[in-house]
Amino acid sequence: MSVVPKPFVKWAGGKRQLLPIIEKHIPDEFNRYFEPFLGGGAVFFHLVIQKKQVKWFVSDLNSELVLSYITIRDKIKELIESLESHSTSYFKNPSVYYYKVRDTNPKNQVDKVSRLLFLNKTCFNGLYRVNSKGKFNVPLGKYVNPNIVNKENLLAVHYTLQSKDISIKHHDFEDALKNVEKGDFVYLDPPYQPVSNTANFTSYTDSDFNYKDQERLFGKFKSLDKKGAKILLSNSKSKEIMHLYQEFSKGIIEINANRFINSVSGKRTGHIELLIKNY
Ligand SMILES: C[S@@+](CC[C@H](N)C(=O)[O-])C[C@H]1O[C@@H](n2cnc3c(N)ncnc32)[C@H](O)[C@@H]1O
């Protein structure tokens, strides 16, 4: 494989920009890797090409996102054809075609995923997010020449996902972490706890993931710690998270993050996030 696989969607809370910092805290050795809040998979793709003899268990609760991974793995030819057709129609008349596709709700697997990838590349801010309730209503983005069919990367992801050592599932993080054992490494990147009511965090916080879920995750963090797994968690530097994880305070690292999520460029300044580890 000549091209290194990278996230094929721009995802809310994506960790591509933070990889240089996260990388420093990845254990040198582990048997199995668990990432139950996979999103665009920045950390997974970064590691999977480096570490041999590891078994990978990646998952997310977002069914359309998981379907995208599965479709790239199993139906790449049809998917690329469908994206190419979107691309041709888009460039004839971007705004008309964008809104037309936005209003569709395809049932077919390839069409569904191809719509998601198309909108992700062309919508405002490139932050297509699907959730169980909300209708997707992001306007057209201001791209001059969006790379709608990133064929090289899609093929690189396709080849990578052929490995029998990679399991991709759609489930809640608790189910995903049932079989974690001593010697395994778990990277947790949940939707972040909002820092304050005034912060414009809703744009990349999954509103379905509330404080009860953060507590549920903390419970899991503790039980995996007892089992002897290595755990690394990303979250906001919020009062609630600092309080929840106080018994792991020795493993709390503050990082200056520049997330480029806020659409107002003046607000795209660095802010502090946390990495919390138990090792
Ligand atoms: C901050 S994003 C992860 C971003 C990812 N690290 C990346 O680089 O793109 C959080 C993810 O958690 C998923 N999620 C939300 N609630 C979940 C739950 N209860 N169990 C598993 N995944 C969940 C969302 O669908 C979203 O993809």
The ligand as a Gaussian input file, in Angstrom:
#p B3LYP/6-31G(d) Opt

LIG

0 1
 C      -15.239000      13.374000      20.052000
 S      -15.943000      12.259000      18.896000
 C      -14.581000      11.195000      18.532000
 C      -13.642000      11.805000      17.561000
 C      -12.527000      10.905000      17.084000
 N      -11.540000      10.668000      18.109000
 C      -11.844000      11.480000      15.847000
 O      -10.626000      11.660000      15.807000
 O      -12.574000      11.771000      14.876000
 C      -17.023000      11.305000      19.874000
 C      -17.719000      10.136000      19.185000
 O      -18.467000       9.417000      20.164000
 C      -19.622000       8.860000      19.548000
 N      -20.592000       8.534000      20.630000
 C      -21.488000       9.347000      21.245000
 N      -22.109000       8.689000      22.238000
 C      -21.600000       7.429000      22.258000
 C      -21.820000       6.280000      23.071000
 N      -22.721000       6.274000      24.072000
 N      -21.100000       5.154000      22.834000
 C      -20.190000       5.128000      21.806000
 N      -19.937000       6.191000      21.002000
 C      -20.627000       7.326000      21.228000
 C      -20.072000       9.940000      18.579000
 O      -20.845000       9.361000      17.532000
 C      -18.709000      10.510000      18.094000
 O      -18.324000       9.884000      16.887000

